[in-house]
Amino acid sequence: MASLRRVKVLLVLNLIAVAGFVLFLAKCRPITTKSGDSYHDIHPRAEVANLTAHGISSIQDAVLKRLSLLEDIVYRQLNGLSKSLGLIEGYGGRGKGGLPATLSPEEEEKAKGPHEKYGYNSYLSEKISLDRSIPDYRPTKCKELKYGKDLPQISIIFIFVNEALSVILRSVHSAVNHTPAPLLKEIILVDDNSDEEELKAPLEEYVNKRYPGLVKVVRNQKREGLIRARIEGWKAATGQVTGFFDAHVEFTAGWAEPVLSRIQENRKRVILPSIDNIKQDNFEVQRYENSAHGYSWELWCMYISPPKDWWDAGDPSLPIRTPAMIGCSFVVNRKFFGEIGLLDPGMDVYGGENIELGIKVGATGQQNVTSGCSQ
């Protein structure tokens, strides 16, 4: 809390300083401008009519410079929050651009234990910035599309249990960095009764200070399982649209607009953003081509080739109708999800929701859609 108070005090003091600075320039102090090779003074109080556009520009530049300084001070205060957790912010460092990240031989030895614990190299994850840049694999046409300004807001829901803190926070940072602020209603972190201490007070204190009012933490008092955890996230959501994701994802710029646009066109659509792979050993981002989702004979959800009419259209930005879904990443109108009964809370079989939601949506006469423009 002391850190938060320091940030607030700095904000107030700097805003007061900016206001005083502007008043001082406008009312008390002559403004010195350059005309050719000579300088002359303009006195705002006595000669307001002679205040030139260049003089106004000088004031604006000075204010912007001051605000830039304020932004830098606040950023350094917020960046200190991640440093206290042993984590890194900013757009540089290891794994930048989605390239493979590496460890030194000494670090490799330290990474063995955490790797076995989480199933991925969590030690390496701590060395990768929470804000790292990743490739934009969207088709070229997707980057050229324009969307309206009245798109619905989304509540992004992350489900986790005993996930590495750095991975959860990178998911949060990625969502904030790559979702336009007017479209992001909130981020909801649903903790399904984790045991790890770093996922309790340290996580909650960080998100409350780093993103005050934007991130909610929902704590299950006992282990509920993936389906019931998702339902708890849905209950806490207030956005018109809800997006459900595992807490180990990274978003690219422009992912949200096509998803929200398609749901705005038809509230009964369930959208499955295209998912690229993040390799567990080095966090390299590996491109996956657009695909549909179907079932194997054992009813496991699997990637399948898009239908012939999609290929014939020759436009990779078009959505792909798909009979199945993967529960780790889907976006749906919040009320519509409630109307079809959410997910069966008794469905504890891994992958069962893939079948259930596909059938429920199909029964309404609609189909799940994989969005070709959303990574």
N, C-alpha and C positions, 0 to 999 in steps of 0.2 A: 504493500500500500504506500510505503514511503516513496518508492520509485514513481508511482502514479501521481502522488501529490507534487513531486518535483516537476513532472511533465506539465501538470496543470498550471503550476506557478509560472513556469517558463513561458507557457502559452499566453497567460494573462499579461505578464510583464512585457513580453514582446509585442503583443497587440497594443498595449498602452503606449509602448515606445513608438510603434508605427504611427498611431493616431497623433501623438505629440509631434512626431517628425513632420507629418503632413501639415499640421496646423502651424508649426514653426516656420516652415517654408512659405506657406500661403499668406501668413499674416505678419510675421515679425522680421524675417530675414530677407535681405535682397537676394535675388537670383542672378547669378553671373552667367551670361551667355556669350558665345563667341560670334563675332561678326567679322568675316575676313580674317585679318591677323590681329585685330584689336578686340578688347573685351569691354563690355559696358554693363552697368547694373540696371535691373528693373526692380522697382519697389512695388510689390503687389498692392499694399494698402493705399498708396498714393496714386498709383498709375495702373489700376486694374485693366483699363481699356488697352493698354500697351502690352499686355501679357501675350506673347506670341505662341504659336503652336509649338515652337521649339522649346519654349519655357515650360509649357505643360508636359511635353515629352520628357523633359529633364526630371520633373517631379515624379512622373510615372516610373521612369527608370530607377530613380532612387528608392521608391516604394517597393518596386519589384525586387530590387537587390536586397532590401531589408527582409522582405517576405521569403526570399530564397535562403537567406541566412537563418531565418526562423525555421524553415522546413528542414534545413540541415541539422539544426540543434535538436529538433524533435526526433528526426530520424535516428540520430546518434543515441538519443535516450532510449528509443524503442529497440534499436539494434542491440543495446545493452541487455535487453530482456533475453534474447536468444543466447548471448554470450554466457549469461549466468547458468544456462542449461547445457553449455558446451556445444552449442549449435551455431550455425553461420547464416547470415542473410546477405543479400546482394545477388547480382547476376553473373558474377565470375566464378572462379574456382574449379574444382574437379567436377567432371561430368557436364561441363558447360556445353550447351548445344545438343544435349542428349548423347554425347560421346561416352565411350566406356571410361569409368573412373578407376583409378588404380591406388594401391597401397604400397608402401615401402616394405621390404622384407621383415623389418621389426614390427610394423603395423599388422602385417599378415598373421603373425603369430598371435597377436592380441585379438584378432577378429574371429578366430576359430570358435570360441565359446558362444558368442552372440549369434554367429551364423547358424550353428546347430539349434539354438534356442528358437529362433524366429523363422528359419527356413529361407532366409535371405541374409545378405551381408549388412546387418544393421550397424556394425562398426564403421563400415565404409559410408553408409548413409549419413552418419553424423559429420562426415568430412565434406559432404556435398551441400551446397547452399540450399536453403529452404525456398529460394526464389530462382533457382537455376532455369536457364532458358532451354527449351526443347524444340526439335524441328517442327515446322508446320507442314504436315503431309497432306493437307486438304488439296483437292483438285484445283487447278488454276481458276476455273470458272467460279468456284465457291468464294474465292477471295474477292471477286468482282461484284458479287451480288449485293444489293442494297435492301435494307429492311425498314419497316415503319418504326416510328418512335413510341408507339402505343402498345408494345409487346407486353405480355403479362410478366409478373415477377415470379422468380423461382426461389424455393427453399431447397437448399442442397443438404441432403442428409447422409452423413457418414456413419457407418456401423463398424464397431471394432470391439475386440476383446484381446487384451495383452499384446497389442501391436506395438512396434517400436515408436517411441515418441517422435523421433525425427521424421519418420514416414508419415505419421498422422499430420504433423504440422506442415510438411511439404504439400500434402493434399490440400490443406486449408489455404496456405499461401497461394498455391497454384489456382485454386478456385477464385480467390479474391483478385489476383493479378490479371486473370483472363476472362472474368465475367464483368461486363459493364456495370458500374455501380448502380445505375437506376434499375437494372434488371435483377439484382441480387437482393432478395428480401432478407435472407438470413442463412447462416450455416448452422446445422444442428449436428452435434457430435453425440451419438448414442453409445455409451459405455456399457457393454453387457457384463457388468460386474467383474471388471479386470482386477487382477491381484497386484500388478506392478505399481509401486509407490509413485513412480514418475508420471503415471497416468491419472493420479489423483490431484492433490493440491498444485504441483508444478504445472500440469497441463491447464488446469482451470485458471490459475493466476496469470499464466502467460496469455491465453486467449482473451481474458477479460481486460488486460492492460493493452495488449497489442491491437485488438479489434473490439473496443468497448461497444456493447450493444448489438454487435453484428453476429457474434458466435454464442450459441446456447449449448450447454452441456447437460445431457439427460443421463441420469445414472439409474440403471436397473439394480434393485436391491438383491436380486439373485440372478443366476445365469438363466436367461430366458430362451436363448437360441436365436438364430439369425432372423427367422420370420417374425417372431414377436418383438424383437428389437426394432425391426423396420416399422412395425405398426406403432411402436412407442414414438418413433421419430415422426411418423405421419401425424400422430395426435398433437405433437408439439409444434408442428409447422403452421404457419399463417399465410404463406404465399399462395397465389392462385394455382401455381404449378409446383409439384414436388419431384425432385430428382434423387434417386437412391443409388449410392455408390459405396463400394468397399473403400476403406480408409487408406488405400495405397495406390492412388491414381494421380496423374498429372494432366492438366487440361492445356489445350492450345488456344491461342487467340481466335475469336470468332466461333467458338464451339456452341455458345448459348443461343445466338440469334436464329439460326435455322431450326433448332429444336423448338423454341418457343413460337416461332412463326407457324410451324406445321400444327402445333397444338392449338394455336389461335384460330387457324382455319377449320379445325375439326377437334373439338374437345374430347372426343372418344378415341383419339389415337394414343397409342403407347409408343414412345420413341426410344430406340436403342442407339445411343451414340456409337460411332465407330471406335473400336478400341485397338490401339497399338500396344505392343508388348514392352514392358520394362524388365530387362533381364535381372534375375535375382542375384547374380554374382558381381556384376559391375555397373548395374543401373543404366546400361545402354538402352536407348529407345529404339526399338525395332519396328519397322513399318509393317502393318498388315493391310492387305488390299481389302476394299469394300467387299462385304459378303452378306449373305442371308444366314439365318439360323434355322436348323432343322433337327430332326431326331435320328439317332441310330436305332437299330432294331431292339436295343436294350433300353430305349427311351432316354438316352443321354443326349443333352443338347450339344450340337456340334455346328461348326461352320460349314455352309454349303454354298455352291455357286449361285449367284443371283439368277432369277428366271430369264428366259430368252427375251421377253419383251423389253427388259431393262437393258440387256446387251444391245438389242437392235436399235434402241433409242440413241445410243452413242453419246450419252451425256452422263458422266460420272457424278455430277452434282445432284442427280435425281435420287429421291428416296427409293429404298428397296423393300417391297412387301415381303414379309417373312412370317412363316407359320409358328415359329417358336421364339423364345427370348432367353437371355441370360440374366439372372436376377442380380448380378453384381453391378449392373449399370443400366438403369432405365428411368425414363422421365414420363410423368403422367399428370393430367389435370387432377388436382387434389380431390375435388368433389366427385369427379367421375370414378376415381379409384375407390372412394367410399361407396358409391352406388353399386359397383360390381362386387362388393363384399371384401375389399382389400385382399389379403392373403389368408389362407386357412391357418390359424394359430396352432393347430395340432399337426401341421405338416412339418415334421422334424427330419424327413428324409432329405439328404443332401441332393440338391438339384430339383427337388419336387416342385418348387415354385416356377421353374422353367416351363413345366407342363401345365400347371394350374392356370397361370396368368394367360398363357397362349389360348387355352380353351375358353376362359371367361371372356376375353376380348373378342374372340371369334364368335361367341354366342350372341354378342351385341350387333353382329353384322359388320364389325370393323376388323382391321388387321393390325398386327404390330408392324412397325416401320423402322428399318435401319436408316439413319440419316446419313447420306453421303457427304454432307458438308460439315459434319460435327465430329471432332476427334476427342 
